[in-house]
Every structure is written in C-alpha cells, then in structure tokens.
C-alpha cells in the first residue's frame, strides 16, 4: 500500500502531464476478476475511455483518481 506522500506525488505528476490531454488508445485485458463484478468487459472499458479528455486528478487518502467528462 502506498504512503500518502507517494500518492500526492503521483497526483502532482498527473496534473502536470495528464490533465487536459485526450486518451488516444486503451489496452484492457478482458479479466473477469477486474471487470466481471462491474458487468462489463475489457473491450467495453477500452471503448468507453478512448477519446475522453482528462479534466482533473485528485486523491482521497491513499487512493488517486482522475476525472473524465
């Protein structure tokens, strides 16, 4: 599990290098352990993210996230 300072560093990096950019390509292996509980597939996940623009990044405790429109 990462430390909070490590997560803060990643969020800072994401804000500098990812926010404002468009996702051109996504590779998502179809893994039932990852996507099965959400009721989707790797291909559907990749299709949903491709072409989206990253508008924000942040953290909550030891987790980081980025927002898409």
C-alpha positions in Angstrom: 0.0 0.0 0.0 1.4 3.4 -0.9 2.1 6.1 1.6 0.1 9.3 1.4 3.1 11.3 0.3 3.6 8.9 -2.7 0.0 9.3 -3.7 0.4 13.1 -3.5 3.5 12.9 -5.8 1.5 10.8 -8.4 -1.4 13.3 -8.3 1.0 16.2 -8.9 2.5 14.3 -11.8 -0.9 13.5 -13.2 -1.9 17.1 -13.0 1.2 18.2 -14.8 1.3 15.6 -17.5 -2.2 14.1 -18.0 -4.9 16.7 -17.2 -6.0 18.4 -20.4 -4.9 15.6 -22.7 -7.1 13.2 -24.6 -6.8 9.4 -24.3 -6.0 8.0 -27.7 -5.6 4.3 -27.0 -6.5 2.0 -24.2 -5.3 -1.6 -23.7 -7.5 -3.5 -21.3 -7.2 -7.3 -21.0 -10.5 -9.0 -20.6 -10.2 -10.2 -16.9 -13.4 -11.3 -15.2 -11.8 -10.6 -11.8 -11.4 -6.9 -12.8 -14.5 -6.3 -15.0 -16.9 -9.1 -14.1 -18.3 -7.5 -11.0 -18.9 -4.3 -12.9 -20.8 -6.2 -15.6 -18.5 -5.1 -18.4 -15.6 -6.4 -20.5 -12.1 -5.1 -21.1 -13.1 -4.2 -24.7 -16.1 -2.2 -23.5 -14.0 -0.4 -20.9 -11.3 0.5 -23.5 -14.0 1.8 -25.9 -15.6 3.9 -23.1 -12.2 5.6 -22.3 -10.9 6.1 -25.8 -11.3 9.7 -26.9 -12.1 11.1 -23.5 -10.3 14.1 -22.2 -8.8 14.1 -18.6 -10.2 17.1 -16.8 -9.0 16.6 -13.3 -6.9 14.5 -10.9 -7.0 14.2 -7.2 -6.7 11.9 -4.2 -8.7 10.6 -1.2 -6.4 9.1 1.4 -4.2 6.5 -0.2 -6.2 6.4 -3.5 -5.8 8.6 -6.5 -8.3 9.3 -9.3 -8.8 11.3 -12.5 -12.0 12.7 -13.9 -13.3 12.4 -17.4 -16.3 14.3 -18.8 
